[in-house]
Amino acid sequence: MKRYDLRHLHNDFDDRMVEIMEKVPAGEVIIFLFEVGDFTPVQRSADLMKEHGYELLNSLKFNEVDWTIVVRKNRG
């Protein structure tokens, strides 16, 4: 399990998230940390993972401004 901090990308983290998931082996669990203002990035990240065939295991508020999602890559 690896953790990736995408907060420095602010609202523009989608491409980096997919790039990371494409590089990890099947079965790997990844934790992404990103910044949220309104909650649209939360739904967008969940939709993005589903669109690419990854399994969203958890999604939770980390603190007042940050969010984490836990994702598993099921395919190679």
N, C-alpha and C positions, 0 to 999 in steps of 0.2 A: 504494500500500500504506500503510495506516494502522495504528497500534498503539494499543490501548485498554487501559489499566491498570484492572482491576476488583478489585484486591487490597483496596481499602478496603471493598468489599461483603462480604468474607469468604466465607461459604458461600452467600450469597443473590444470586448474579450472573446467574441464568438469564434473568430478564425483561429485564435491561439488555442482555444479549448479543443476544437476539432483537430488541429495539428497535433496536439499532445495525445489525444485519444487514438489517432491513427498510428502512432509510434509505439504504443504500449502493447505487450503481448496479450493474447486472449486470456481471460480469467482475471486479469489485473484489476484491482480496485483503486480508483483515483479520487482524491479529495480536491475540489476546487474551492478557492476562497476568492470572492469578488465583492465589489462595492455596489450597494444599491441605494438609490435615492427614492424613487417610487418603486413599486414592486414589479414593473414590467421586465427587468432583467431576470427575475426569478422564473417567471413563466417562460420567457424566451429561452433560457438555458435548459429548462426541462423539455421544451419542444424540440430544441436543437439536438439534444441527446437522443430523444425518441426517433427523430427524423433520420439519424445516422445509425440507428439500431443498437444503441447502448442502453443499458438498464440503469435507471435512476433508483438508487437504493435509499437515499435520504436527502432531505432538503430542510435546512434549518437556519434560523437567525443566529449569527455568531456573537454579535454585539449590536450596538445602536445603528451602525452603518454598514456592517459587513454580513455576508451570507455565505453559507457553505452548501455545496451539493456533493454527494458521494455517488460515484458512477462506476459500474462494472462493464468491462468490455467482454462480451460473450462470444464474439466471433474473431477469427484471425485475419 
